[in-house]
Amino acid sequence: MFADNVAASAAFAPDRFDGDVHFFAATVDRPAGLLTPADAWRPHVTGTVRERTVPCAHGEMTRQAPLAEIGPAVASALDALDALDEEY
C-alpha cells in the first residue's frame, strides 16, 4: 500500500486553484532561506495570495492566542465575500 501511495503521489499533478488564498504563516519555527508561503503558493493559484504572519510555531497554530488572530481574519474575509455576493 505504501508503495502504491508513493507512486500515486509522484504521478499527481494538481490543477491551479481558481480563486484567492488567505495563508496564515507561523513565524517562530520557520527555517531561514525558504520561499515565503505566499511565494510558494503563487504558481498554484490564479488569484491573489494574501499572507498573514502569526507569531507562533507551526504546531501552535491551533492554540488560543494564534486562533484569536486567525479567527477574526477569516471572519473578515468571509464577510467581504458576503458583501460581494450581495452586490450581485
TAUR-V710120 format. One record per run of one state. SS is the DSSP state (hx for helix, st for strand, lp for the rest). FROM is the first residue (numbers start at 1). LEN is the number of residues. Records with the same first field share a line. If there is no record, write none. Layout:
# TAUR-V710120
SS = FROM-LEN ; FROM-LEN
This chain:
# TAUR-V710120
lp = 1-1 ; 12-5 ; 18-3 ; 27-10 ; 43-2 ; 46-3 ; 55-3 ; 61-3 ; 88-1
hx = 2-10 ; 37-6 ; 58-3 ; 64-24
st = 17-1 ; 21-6 ; 45-1 ; 49-6
